[in-house]
Each structure stands twice: as structure tokens, then as C-alpha cells.
Amino acid sequence: MSDDKLLQIQELIDSASASLKTAHALMRDLTGVVDTDKERHAARASAESGSASISAEGKVVEGIFDGQNMIDGEGQGYPIPANYASKSKLVEGDSMKLTITDEGKFIYKQIAPINRKTIVGVLIQEDGQYKILAEGKVYRVLLASVTFYRAEVGDQITVLIPSDIEATWGAIEAVIPKHVAEAAAKASVSAASSEDGELSPAVE
């Protein structure tokens, strides 16, 4: 592929991105609806990666994982396969790179994981969606993750979330089945009671 053709393609991409950004701005003005999470991720993607580029492998786009999709610097969303996101334990805020090959194949790669922390919560179902209730907040999780770990409502869930930014989504790291958690809690209470002597069996 000649340099002139590459330059022409790059100019077309930049022009399309600018038009899309303008269209989004007009839509916001007309509807008054602003997706603050999406704009936050887009702003970070723009600051970190700039615009799309063309390489020998194909078109390369960098962006930020928003819990479901990769958002580029123009606010454009690219769907990430839920199974890949679940198994890779992608966390909202992770920096991603997408290569779109000449054959139209999408290849994602995590290039800069965000700082993350682990919290423990309980799997609940709200508005027909699975969510995690942890530390007084509700986090959305991918259905593919719930299915992959065979989690059920009431199970204790270990969740990965970003440590430095507010998040809407969490990534399931492990599942503690409800019956296991209940058994552990009973054993803990029993052990504590025995130490205090309050519930110890009477000695004849």
C-alpha cells in the first residue's frame, strides 16, 4: 500500500471522526441527554491515544474499556466480546487497543491495566440484570461472567474495580457459593461462642 493511499485513508478517518464528534454534540444540544461515563472515558482515551491510525496489520484504534465496550477519543464505542472481557477480567478504565484487519477481523489487546482493588459483595438481580452489592454501592457485571462462574443470586462475589476512579461496572474474580459462605459463617460463630463459653455444651 502506497504512502499516498495511507495518507488519504488517514484523512478520511480523521474527517469521519470529526463529523461524528460534531453529530454527537448536536444530539446532546437537542436532547439534553449527556452520558457522563462515556464522555469521561472518551476524554481519557483522547488524552492518552489521540486518533485512529493505519498500520501494516490494519486500522488501529485505542480507547478505554467502559465495562462493556471500548470507547475511543471521539466517543465511538466498539463492542468487546463478553466472553473475552470476562475471562480476561477487564476492569472499567483499562486502556485497550483494537486492530481491525483488512479482512474485517477485530483483535483486542489490553495495553495498560488501570490500578485496581478487590472488594467482596453479594450477587443480586435488579431490573432484570445481575449486579453486585458491595460496600453500599451497586456495580453492574457482565452476564457472561455470571454464567461463566455459574454464580447464583445470594452468592458472595469477589469483584475487581478501579482503585482510583468511580466505577459503574465490576469484574467478577471469584465466586463463593451461598451455601459455602453460610457454612463458614456458622462455623465462625460456633468457634467464637465456644471460646466465650456462652454456648458451650454443659459438662455432666
N, C-alpha and C positions, 0 to 999 in steps of 0.2 A: 504494500500500500504506500503510495507516494506521500511526501510531506504535505503537498498542497491539498490532497484529499483529506488527510488527517486534520489539517487546519480548518478546512471547510466544515468537516463534521463537528469539530470543537466549537466553531462559531454558531452552528445550528443548535447545538446543545445549550450553549450559553443564552442564545436568543429565546429558545423554548423555555428555559428555566426562568428568565426574566419575565416572560409573558405570564407564566404560571404564578409567579410571585405577585404580579400585579392583579391577576384574576382573584387570587386569594384575598388580597387587600380589599378589592371592590366588594367581594362577597361578605367580608366582615363588616364593611361600612353599611351594606344594605340590610343585613340580618341582625347585626349587633352581637352575633354569637362568636365568642373567642375561645378556642381550645388552648388554654394556658399551658397545659402539659406539653402539647405538641409544639407550641411556639418556643417553649423553654428548651426542648430537645433540639429543635431546628436551629436556634441561636447558638447553642453549644456546638452543633455539627458544623455550622458555618464558620465559627471561630477556629475550630480545630482542623478542618479539612479543606475548606474552600469549595470549589465547584467540581463537577464530574470531569473525568479525563479519559483519554483513549490510550491504551497500551497495546502491546503485541498480543496479549491474551484477550482483549476486548475492551468494552467500556467499563471503567472503574468508578464506582461511587462510594463515598464514605459517609457514614452517618452514625446516629445514636439509637440504640435499642430502647424502645419505649414500653416494653413489656409484651408486645405482640409483633410490632413491625420495626423496621429500621427507618428512621426519619433523617432525610438529608438536610443540607443547609438551606434549601429552598422550601422546606416543609413538605416535600413529597414523601409519601410513605411507600415502602417496599415490603411486601409480606414475607415474613420469615417462617419456614415450615415449623409448625408447633412441635413436632417430634424432635427436630434438631435443637430448638430452643430449650426444650425440656431436658433432653439428655446432656446437652452442653451446660445446663444450669446457667443460662444467660440471665443477667441481672439488669433491671432497668437502669440505664445510664452507661452501659458498656459501649465502647466505641467499636464499630463494625466496618468491614469493607465488603462491598458487593462487586463481583466481577460478572458482567453479562457477556458471555462469549458470542462469537459470530453466529453460532448455532442457536442462540437464544437461551442457553442454559444459565441459570442463576447459581453462582457459587459464593456462599457467605463465609466470612472469616472474622473471628473476634480478634481485634488488633490491640485493644487497650482496656482490660477489665477495670471497672470502677472499684474504688475501695468499698468493701462490703462487710457486713456483720451478720451474725446468726441470731435469730430470735426463735422462740417456741410459741406456737399458738394452737388453736383448735379449728378444724375444718368445719365450716358451716355452709348452708345453702341459703342464698338471699336473691330474690328476684330471678329465680331460675338459674343462678350462676353459683359456682363454687367459689368461696372466699375463705381467707384465713383471718380469724380474730386473734390479734396478738397485741399485748401492751396497750390496750384501749383503742386500737385502730384496726380497721378492716382493710385487708390487702386482696386484690384480685389475683387469681392464679390461673394458669392455662389448664383447660380441660384435659389436654393431652398429658399433663403432668399428673393430674389426679388419677387418670386411667392407667398411666404407666406404673405408678406406685400402688395401684389398687386401693387407694385411700377411700375411707367412708366418713360420712358426717359424724362428728364426735371424736375422730382420731386426733391425737396430738401430732402436730406437724412442725418439723424443723425447717425454717424458712430463711433464705438469703435475701437481704435487702441492702441497698446502698447505705453506707455509713455517714456520708457527708451531704446528701441531698434528700429532700422529701420524696417519697415514692408512693405510687398508686398500686404497683404490682410487686409481687414477691415471687421468688423462685423456690420451688419445693426441693429440699435437700434430702430429707428422710422423713419416714412416717413411723410413728409409734402407735400401733393399733389400740383402739379404745380399751379392749379387754386387758391388754398388757399394761397400759397406763393405770387402769383401775386396780389390777393386782399389785402393782408396785406401790401404789398409794396405800392400799390396805396393809401391805407388809411393813411399810414405813410407819404407819400409825400404830400397828401392833408392837413393833420394836420399841417405839417411843413410850408406849403405855407400859410395857414390861419394865423398862428402865425406871419409870416413875413409881412403879409398883401399884398403880391405881387399878389396873385391870388384870393384874397377875392372878392366876388361879389360886384358890385357897389351898394351903398345905394342911393335910389332916395329921 
